[in-house]
Amino acid sequence: MAPSPAHLPLLQSPAPVQVGPPIPSFRRMTNVPLQQIPHSSATRRSRAPTWGQLKALTSQAERLVQEHGGNASDPATLFLSMMTVVACQSVSEEENGPSENSE
């Protein structure tokens, strides 16, 4: 049986929220021209990926997402999966040398 309104405790207003100091302002980041960013010799020698390589990477990433029960049509999930594939290939190449498909 539900208690009658006369037996319900009175609600008090909550205590005021304590507000801290305002967030300090941030300095604007300076734009660094791309020419000033140091590149390794491997970066200077590398070429832009071909459409075929991008298509293969996308297929690998979609397969990875589907194997783990994810939604491969979600752009964020697919992008993170692509970054995972690239990172794993990079680590593998550091340990074992470049594969046939890497160039």
Secondary structure, DSSP 8 states (H G I E B T S, - for coil): ----GGGS-------------------------GGGS---HHHHH-----HHHHHHHHHHHHHHHHHTT--TT-HHHHHHHHHHHHHHHHHHHHHH---GGG-
